[in-house]
Amino acid sequence: MAAQAAAAPKAAQGDAKSSALTAEAVNAAALAPQAGDKSSDKTSAAKTKKAEGGDEKPDPLIVKAQVLLDRAHFYPGAIDGLTGDNYRRALAAFAVAQGLSATEKLTPEVWDKLQATSDKPAVTDYTITDADAAGPYIDKIPPKMEQQADLKALSYTNPREMLAERFHMGRALVTALNPDKPLDKAGTTITVAAVDPMGTDKLKGKDLPQDPKVERVEVDKQSRDVRAFGADGKLLAYYPASIGSTEKPAPSGDTKVKGVAFDPDYTYNPKYAFKGVKTQHKFTIQSGPNNPVGLVWIDLAIPSYGIHGTPEPEKVGKTESHGCIRLTNWNARDLAAHVARGAKVSFKDD
């Protein structure tokens, strides 16, 4: 079910004076007028400073900017209202695509371009359905792969995790926007990011690839991102990514997309020799959003390598992977829906 858009409140003057995280504050958030050569994101940085206990506070303005980036297909990772690396790199990529100088700051020029991409509210209401409340859910995902192989499905662990992923959000932001609301009760109306909700259906091969078709994919190991291009060279989407590790580096050079699989199982081969996996026998982990490769596997013409989803979307771009290219589940599904079989995939080392 798609989220139903709520009417946008009257825009605030400058930036919202109240730091309270509400739907009204997010939808009315605006960049404060800048004086001289002061940093344009100074106010936002101050709002997201560490509070007592060491936690950062989500900033309504950053939430709004992240939603606008997501809609424009310059994905900032999990929408969390914080000025993290994924958000800053997405801003820079968006700025360059708009003909502006590369900047990781929310300058007035970048803000104007972002606002021009959409006039819809940044957050909206969503009513939890009976199916949302029912699941199925699993109590706990074991930490070891060998233990995960004993499960019948790698489902979500609770409605909050499911709702966060459906609406491209960090779990902490779901809680912060909906304090004291029962997320496991049908009929509860909550506030969510107004983005295209992630589906979990298996797309059929005859319907793929969808337009606009991705004919080339660029994987940048240094900037930790994946960029999708059309046949005309136009940049269609930007995704933050976790790319390889010291244990198993990502490949170099060029390869091709062999095919895509939605809701895949994952088979572990002892020759991978992953740290912490001691078994010498192959085993299979069943499908589901908490599967090691998430909800999608985009197969590359290099044995055992692919572009795939993840059970931990909030860690994408911040941690290493087991050699492959790891995206959030919603980004992996987006790329898989549009990438053409045979599309060129280039790995950039510097």
Summary of the structure (lengths in Angstrom):
residues: 350
radius of gyration: 20.3
end to end distance: 42.1
largest distance: 64.4
contacts: 1110
relative contact order: 0.14
helix: 25%
strand: 21%
